Amino acid sequence: MRYVKLGSTGLDISPLALGCMSYGTPDRGNHAWTLPEEESRPLIRAAVDAGINFFDTANVYSDGSSEEIVGRALAEFTRREDTVIATKVHGRMHEGPNGAGLSRKAILAELDNSLRRLGTDYVDLYQIHRFDPETPLEETLEALHDVVKAGKVRYIGASSMYAWQFSKALYLQRINGWTRFVTMQDHYNLINREEEREMYGLCADQGIGVLPWSPLARGKLARPWDETTSRSESDSFGKTLYGTLDSDRRVSDAVGAVAEARGVPRAQVALAWVSRNPVVSAPIVGVGKPRHLEDALASLDLELTEDEVRALEEHYVPHALVGF
């Protein structure tokens, strides 16, 4: 494994992050397609054995059970000092007041809950899962600064927001001397490239490492367009992201054509395209089967030609922003 720096930090990460939303107790939360612990552990172990040291989860994934499964597996399969654990805060974790959002109360409570579930006394990367318009941004940013200074968090990151919101946050952090965001986890793949318009220029200018979620467009770029899976049939959020434009199918077909000419699976081509963007530190890949991990690893050695890149990009048309 060839490790890279996370954005402009000194932190060494694998150039792939294992997305852990796939792992969780199926009857907890709203992801019935998740893999229970006994099926998750071999996949996490395989990722560790392959040299992946970067694991991304969230408190809301399967109502916290993703963090529990990942925490137990990593404690057994690797050393804490070799591992980069990322989790997130924002989504609703309990009913009633203060059960969601980015207030100081919510951040402090949910971080402690995540640490307990993960079985660790610190998180390497703590990310705000979405922007919270109902909480003063200064309150959120100062709370995040405080958990870093308390030693419970090493770095902080953000996810899926408008570039002006992220820019404002970075400005407030600088003028107040608060710990700065070092990452942006956002929606980016061949079907939806809207982040290239403003967010990626901002991230390049500010030295922010980008961690794209859904780099395979919920699997739409890894299989023929009309082919479905048990997850795609039950993933209500995923259905809102893709297929709204006829061009989406044409982009998918282009991935298939390049993959066939190369003699490799589609997933390798789609991931290689994401990774070639210089602002991307590590795509977040979901691994539900051993071949998913094999394709992700192989994509790191696949160099696309300029002609192939043009073929992959030529059918793209502007999309509405989704996933915020």
C-alpha positions as CSV (number, residue, x, y, z in Angstrom):
1,M,0.0,0.0,0.0
2,R,1.3,3.5,-0.9
3,Y,0.1,5.8,1.8
4,V,-0.7,9.5,1.2
5,K,-1.2,12.5,3.3
6,L,-4.6,13.6,4.4
7,G,-5.0,16.9,2.6
8,S,-2.2,19.3,3.9
9,T,-1.9,17.5,7.2
10,G,0.9,15.2,8.3
11,L,-1.5,12.3,8.7
12,D,-0.7,9.1,6.7
13,I,-3.8,7.4,5.2
14,S,-4.4,4.7,2.7
15,P,-5.6,6.2,-0.6
16,L,-8.9,4.4,0.0
17,A,-11.2,4.7,3.0
18,L,-13.3,1.7,3.9
19,G,-16.9,3.0,4.1
20,C,-18.5,1.3,7.0
21,M,-22.2,2.1,6.4
22,S,-22.4,-1.4,5.0
23,Y,-21.8,-2.9,8.4
24,G,-24.5,-2.8,11.1
25,T,-27.2,-4.7,12.7
26,P,-29.9,-5.0,10.0
27,D,-32.9,-4.4,12.4
28,R,-31.3,-1.2,13.8
29,G,-31.9,2.0,12.0
30,N,-33.2,2.2,8.4
31,H,-30.6,0.2,6.5
32,A,-32.1,-3.3,6.2
33,W,-29.4,-4.2,3.6
34,T,-26.4,-3.9,6.1
35,L,-24.3,-6.9,7.0
36,P,-24.4,-8.2,10.5
37,E,-21.2,-8.5,12.6
38,E,-20.4,-12.1,11.6
39,E,-20.5,-11.2,7.9
40,S,-18.8,-7.8,8.4
41,R,-15.7,-9.0,10.2
42,P,-14.0,-10.9,7.4
43,L,-14.4,-7.9,5.1
44,I,-12.9,-5.5,7.6
45,R,-10.1,-8.0,8.3
46,A,-9.4,-8.3,4.5
47,A,-9.1,-4.5,4.3
48,V,-6.7,-4.4,7.2
49,D,-4.6,-7.2,5.7
50,A,-4.5,-5.3,2.3
51,G,-3.0,-2.2,4.1
52,I,-6.1,0.0,4.4
53,N,-5.8,2.0,7.6
54,F,-8.6,4.5,7.1
55,F,-12.1,3.6,8.3
56,D,-15.1,5.9,8.0
57,T,-18.4,5.4,9.9
58,A,-21.0,7.6,11.5
59,N,-23.1,7.6,14.7
60,V,-26.3,7.3,12.7
61,Y,-25.3,4.2,10.7
62,S,-27.5,1.4,11.8
63,D,-28.3,3.3,15.0
64,G,-24.8,3.2,16.3
65,S,-24.2,-0.5,15.6
66,S,-21.8,0.2,12.7
67,E,-19.5,2.0,15.2
68,E,-19.8,-1.0,17.6
69,I,-18.9,-3.6,14.9
70,V,-16.0,-1.5,13.5
71,G,-14.6,-0.8,16.9
72,R,-14.5,-4.4,18.0
73,A,-13.1,-5.6,14.7
74,L,-10.3,-3.0,14.6
75,A,-9.3,-3.6,18.2
76,E,-8.8,-7.3,17.3
77,F,-7.3,-7.0,13.8
78,T,-4.9,-4.0,14.1
79,R,-3.1,-1.6,16.5
80,R,-4.9,1.6,17.4
81,E,-1.8,3.7,16.6
82,D,-1.8,2.3,13.0
83,T,-5.4,3.0,12.4
84,V,-7.3,6.2,11.3
85,I,-10.9,6.1,12.5
86,A,-13.3,8.6,11.2
87,T,-16.9,9.1,12.4
88,K,-19.6,11.8,12.1
89,V,-22.2,13.8,14.1
90,H,-25.4,15.6,13.1
91,G,-28.2,13.0,12.5
92,R,-30.9,12.2,14.9
93,M,-29.8,9.7,17.6
94,H,-32.8,9.9,19.9
95,E,-36.2,11.5,20.0
96,G,-37.0,14.7,21.8
97,P,-34.9,17.9,22.2
98,N,-31.2,17.9,21.4
99,G,-31.4,14.4,19.8
100,A,-29.8,15.7,16.6
101,G,-27.9,18.7,15.1
102,L,-24.6,20.4,15.9
103,S,-25.3,22.3,19.2
104,R,-22.5,22.2,21.8
105,K,-24.7,19.9,23.9
106,A,-25.3,17.5,21.0
107,I,-21.6,17.4,19.9
108,L,-20.2,16.7,23.4
109,A,-22.8,14.1,24.1
110,E,-22.6,12.3,20.8
111,L,-18.8,12.3,20.7
112,D,-18.7,10.5,24.0
113,N,-21.3,8.0,22.8
114,S,-19.3,7.4,19.6
115,L,-16.1,6.8,21.6
116,R,-17.9,4.3,23.9
117,R,-19.3,2.4,20.9
118,L,-15.9,2.4,19.1
119,G,-14.1,1.3,22.2
120,T,-11.4,4.1,21.9
121,D,-10.6,7.2,23.8
122,Y,-10.1,9.4,20.7
123,V,-11.3,9.7,17.1
124,D,-8.8,10.6,14.4
125,L,-11.2,12.5,12.2
126,Y,-14.5,13.9,13.6
127,Q,-16.8,15.2,10.9
128,I,-20.0,17.2,10.9
129,H,-22.3,15.0,8.7
130,R,-24.3,18.0,7.3
131,F,-24.6,21.7,7.9
132,D,-26.9,22.7,10.7
133,P,-28.8,25.9,9.9
134,E,-30.5,25.9,13.3
135,T,-27.3,26.3,15.3
136,P,-25.0,29.3,15.2
137,L,-22.0,28.3,13.3
138,E,-19.7,29.8,15.9
139,E,-21.2,27.5,18.5
140,T,-20.5,24.4,16.4
141,L,-17.0,25.4,15.5
142,E,-15.9,26.3,19.1
143,A,-17.3,23.0,20.4
144,L,-15.3,21.1,17.8
145,H,-12.2,23.1,18.7
146,D,-12.7,22.2,22.4
147,V,-13.0,18.4,21.7
148,V,-9.7,18.6,19.9
149,K,-8.0,20.5,22.7
150,A,-9.5,17.9,25.2
151,G,-7.6,15.2,23.3
152,K,-10.8,13.3,22.2
153,V,-10.3,14.2,18.5
154,R,-7.2,14.6,16.4
155,Y,-8.6,16.3,13.3
156,I,-12.0,17.7,12.2
157,G,-13.8,17.6,8.9
158,A,-17.0,18.6,7.2
159,S,-19.4,17.0,4.7
160,S,-21.9,17.9,2.0
161,M,-22.6,21.6,2.1
162,Y,-22.4,24.7,-0.1
163,A,-19.0,26.1,-0.8
164,W,-20.0,29.4,0.7
165,Q,-20.9,27.7,4.0
166,F,-17.6,25.8,4.1
167,S,-15.7,29.0,3.2
168,K,-17.4,30.9,6.0
169,A,-16.6,28.1,8.5
170,L,-12.9,28.2,7.5
171,Y,-12.9,32.0,7.8
172,L,-14.4,31.9,11.3
173,Q,-11.9,29.2,12.4
174,R,-9.0,31.3,11.2
175,I,-10.0,34.6,12.8
176,N,-10.9,33.0,16.1
177,G,-7.8,30.7,16.3
178,W,-10.0,27.6,16.3
179,T,-9.0,24.2,15.0
180,R,-9.6,24.2,11.2
181,F,-11.4,21.7,9.1
182,V,-8.9,19.5,7.2
183,T,-11.3,17.5,5.1
184,M,-14.5,17.7,3.0
185,Q,-16.5,14.5,2.5
186,D,-18.8,15.2,-0.4
187,H,-20.8,13.6,-3.2
188,Y,-18.6,13.1,-6.2
189,N,-18.6,10.6,-9.1
190,L,-18.9,10.5,-12.9
191,I,-22.6,10.9,-12.7
192,N,-22.6,13.9,-10.4
193,R,-19.6,16.3,-10.8
194,E,-21.2,19.5,-9.5
195,E,-18.5,19.8,-6.7
196,E,-16.0,20.7,-9.4
197,R,-17.7,24.1,-9.9
198,E,-16.8,25.7,-6.6
199,M,-16.1,23.3,-3.8
200,Y,-13.0,21.7,-5.3
201,G,-11.4,25.0,-6.2
202,L,-11.9,26.1,-2.6
203,C,-10.4,22.8,-1.3
204,A,-7.4,23.1,-3.5
205,D,-6.8,26.7,-2.4
206,Q,-7.1,25.9,1.3
207,G,-5.3,22.5,1.3
208,I,-8.4,20.5,2.2
209,G,-8.4,16.8,1.6
210,V,-11.5,15.5,-0.2
211,L,-13.1,12.2,0.7
212,P,-15.8,11.5,-1.9
213,W,-18.8,9.5,-0.8
214,S,-20.6,7.3,-3.3
215,P,-17.7,7.3,-5.8
216,L,-19.5,4.4,-7.6
217,A,-22.9,6.2,-7.6
218,R,-24.4,3.7,-5.2
219,G,-23.1,0.9,-7.5
220,K,-24.7,2.3,-10.6
221,L,-21.3,2.7,-12.2
222,A,-20.2,-0.8,-11.3
223,R,-22.9,-2.7,-13.2
224,P,-25.1,-2.4,-16.3
225,W,-27.6,0.4,-15.8
226,D,-30.8,-1.7,-15.5
227,E,-29.2,-4.3,-13.2
228,T,-30.4,-4.0,-9.6
229,T,-29.3,-5.3,-6.2
230,S,-31.1,-5.9,-2.9
231,R,-29.6,-2.7,-1.6
232,S,-30.6,-0.6,-4.7
233,E,-34.2,-1.8,-4.5
234,S,-34.6,-0.8,-0.8
235,D,-32.3,2.3,-0.7
236,S,-34.8,5.1,-0.7
237,F,-32.1,7.8,-0.4
238,G,-30.1,6.3,-3.3
239,K,-33.1,6.5,-5.6
240,T,-33.1,10.3,-5.2
241,L,-29.5,10.6,-6.4
242,Y,-29.3,9.0,-9.8
243,G,-31.3,8.4,-13.0
244,T,-33.0,11.8,-13.1
245,L,-31.3,12.6,-16.5
246,D,-30.9,10.5,-19.6
247,S,-27.2,11.4,-19.6
248,D,-26.7,9.3,-16.5
249,R,-27.2,6.1,-18.5
250,R,-24.9,7.4,-21.2
251,V,-22.2,8.0,-18.6
252,S,-22.7,4.5,-17.2
253,D,-22.5,3.0,-20.7
254,A,-19.2,4.9,-21.3
255,V,-17.7,3.4,-18.2
256,G,-18.8,0.0,-19.5
257,A,-17.2,0.6,-22.8
258,V,-13.8,1.7,-21.3
259,A,-13.9,-1.2,-18.9
260,E,-14.5,-3.7,-21.7
261,A,-11.8,-2.3,-23.8
262,R,-9.4,-2.5,-20.9
263,G,-10.6,-5.9,-19.8
264,V,-11.3,-4.8,-16.2
265,P,-14.5,-4.5,-14.1
266,R,-16.4,-1.2,-14.4
267,A,-15.8,-0.4,-10.7
268,Q,-12.0,-0.1,-11.3
269,V,-12.5,2.4,-14.1
270,A,-15.0,4.6,-12.1
271,L,-12.8,4.6,-9.0
272,A,-9.6,5.3,-11.0
273,W,-11.4,8.4,-12.5
274,V,-12.3,9.7,-9.0
275,S,-8.8,9.1,-7.6
276,R,-7.0,11.0,-10.4
277,N,-8.5,14.3,-9.2
278,P,-5.6,16.0,-7.4
279,V,-7.8,17.3,-4.5
280,V,-9.0,13.8,-3.7
281,S,-7.2,12.2,-0.8
282,A,-9.2,9.0,-0.6
283,P,-12.5,7.9,-2.1
284,I,-14.8,6.2,0.5
285,V,-15.6,2.7,-0.8
286,G,-18.3,0.4,0.5
287,V,-17.3,-3.3,0.5
288,G,-20.0,-5.8,0.8
289,K,-18.3,-8.6,-1.0
290,P,-14.6,-9.6,-1.4
291,R,-14.6,-8.6,-5.1
292,H,-15.6,-5.0,-4.1
293,L,-12.3,-4.7,-2.1
294,E,-10.3,-6.4,-4.9
295,D,-11.7,-3.9,-7.5
296,A,-11.0,-0.9,-5.2
297,L,-7.4,-1.9,-4.6
298,A,-6.8,-2.6,-8.3
299,S,-8.2,0.8,-9.2
300,L,-5.2,2.4,-7.5
301,D,-2.9,1.0,-10.2
302,L,-5.2,1.8,-13.2
303,E,-4.0,4.9,-15.0
304,L,-6.6,6.2,-17.5
305,T,-5.4,7.7,-20.8
306,E,-6.6,11.2,-21.8
307,D,-8.7,9.6,-24.5
308,E,-10.4,7.4,-22.0
309,V,-11.0,10.3,-19.7
310,R,-12.6,12.3,-22.5
311,A,-14.8,9.3,-23.3
312,L,-15.9,9.0,-19.7
313,E,-16.6,12.8,-19.3
314,E,-18.2,13.7,-22.7
315,H,-21.8,12.8,-21.8
316,Y,-22.0,14.7,-18.6
317,V,-24.6,17.5,-18.2
318,P,-25.2,19.8,-15.2
319,H,-27.2,18.3,-12.4
320,A,-29.2,19.7,-9.5
321,L,-27.4,19.6,-6.2
322,V,-28.4,16.5,-4.3
323,G,-27.2,14.9,-1.1
324,F,-27.0,18.0,1.1
